[in-house]
Amino acid sequence: MIMPQEIKPDDVIGGGTEVGGATPLQTHLAAILAELRMLTTKVKEDARDKKVGSEWRFVAMVVDRLCFCVFFVFFCVATVVVFRQQLF
């Protein structure tokens, strides 16, 4: 992470010294732009991960209900079979 540095009024007005062909203000703006790009990428990845997690939770809920229905039907059929054997 880039540490913030003090920006002097001369840097903003243009009286600063040039470093490698770029003024200190341009250097700071480039650093800010890089940080913003990193943050927007992170936010997009988090949103995508949240959406995928939500979809998987929905799939798990559907499978859970399906298994419950299968268990319920099996339990009812087994109960009826056991009671019919006892009665006859």
N, C-alpha and C positions, 0 to 999 in steps of 0.2 A: 504494500500500500504506500502511496506517495504521501509524505508528511507535508502538511500545509506550511508555507513559508510566508514571511512578511512581504507584502507588496507595497513598494514605496510610491508616493505620488509621481515621482519622476518616471517610473516604469509605465504608468498609465498614460501620461502625457506624451511619452515617446523620448524623453531625455535620458533613458537608461542605456546602458552599454549593451551591445549586441553580443550574444553568445552563439557561436556556430551559425551565424546568419539569421538568427531569430531573436527577437527582443524577449526579455524576461516575461513580459505579459503574454506573448504568444506561447512561450513555454508553459506558463501556468494554465492557459486556456487549453492547450493540448493535453495536459495532465488531467484537467477537469473533464474534458471530453472522454478520455480513456476511462476514467472512473464511472462516468455516466453510462458508457457502453457496457461496462462490466455489471453495473447495477441492473440495467434493463435486461441484460441476458439472464441474470440470476432470477429476476422477477418472472420472466417468461418461463424459465425452467421450473420454478416453483409452481406456477399455474398449471403447467403441463403435468407435473407430478401429482398435483392435487386432483386433477381431472381423471388421471389413470387410476389413482387410489379410489376415487369415488365409483368408477366403473367396476373395479374389482369387488368393492363392498356390495354393490348391487348383485353381481354374479354370485357371491357367497350367500346373499340373502335368498336368492332364487333356489340355489342348490339345497340350502337348509330347509326351505319349505317343501321342496320335492321329497327330500329324505323323510321329513315328518309325515307327509301324506302316505308314502310307501309303508312306513312303520305303522301308521294308524290302520291302514287297510289290512296289513298282515296281522296285527293284533286283534282286530275285529273278526277276521276269518278264523284265526286260531281259537279264539274264545267260543265262537259258534260251534266249531268242530268238537272241541272238548265237551261242551255242554250237551251236544247232540249224542255223543257217545255215552255220556252218563245217563241220559234219559231213556235210551233204547237198549 
